Amino acid sequence: MKNPFAKTAELDTPYAIYSGGGFTWLILKTYQRPDKELENENARWFTFASHPDYCPDGEYGDAYAEEIKGIGRLVGGTPEWREHYGS
C-alpha cells in the first residue's frame, strides 16, 4: 500500500484541518502510511499552523501527528483522510 498523503497538498486544499488549544493545523503531507504511523510515536506531518498569539500569519513546518491529534480535533478532511483517521 502506498502512502495516500505523500504528495504535498496546497494550502487551499489540505488533506485535513485540526483545531484546538488556539491552534489550527492544515495537514499538507504525511511521511508515512497511516498504518505505519501506528507503530511510530514520532510520526510527523507537514503542516501549515497558526495561533493568534504565537504565529497569527501561520508558518510551515513539521509537527508530531500524536501531538496534533492529542490537542486538536478534526474539523475538516478529505473523504480519504476521514477513512484512515476517523471523523
Secondary structure, 3 states (H helix, E strand, C coil): CCCCCCCCCCCCCCCEEEEECCEEEEEEEECCCHHHHCCCCCCEEEEEEEECCCEEEEEEEEEEHHHHHHHCEEEEECHHHHHHHCC
